[in-house]
Amino acid sequence: MKKNQTTILTLLSITLLFVIIGISIFGFLKKKNNDLNNNLGATNVLGEAAQSLSSSSVIPNVNDIVQNTIQNTVNATKETVTQKLSEVEKTIINTINQEVANMTKSQVDALKVQICKDLGVIPSTASATPAL
């Protein structure tokens, strides 16, 4: 009889052990499922809850950043080109002034005639130098 009771108690304890394990697993899975449903839109970052960025809110921000970067680059390029053009213009004017200062009057007159011919102000067949 004692052996019979021991067997029954052993089977009962094993059954209860499986029931407890089953309830624990079921509770863990249910809690995990609830956590996933509750935190569907949030992620944990360094222990703090942070809302995940939806793709629709990220794309306009990226587009704004790209547009601002492009606009800043265009503005900086315009300023640089304007500054360089101004420097080149001053250099060309100084070079022309130095060259003209070193020329004689007849050379200046010949240069004026050549420029006028190149621009079509006077016909290229004209042999006489007009008084300028």
Order of alpha helices (4+ residues) and beta strands (2+ residues): alpha-beta-beta-alpha-alpha
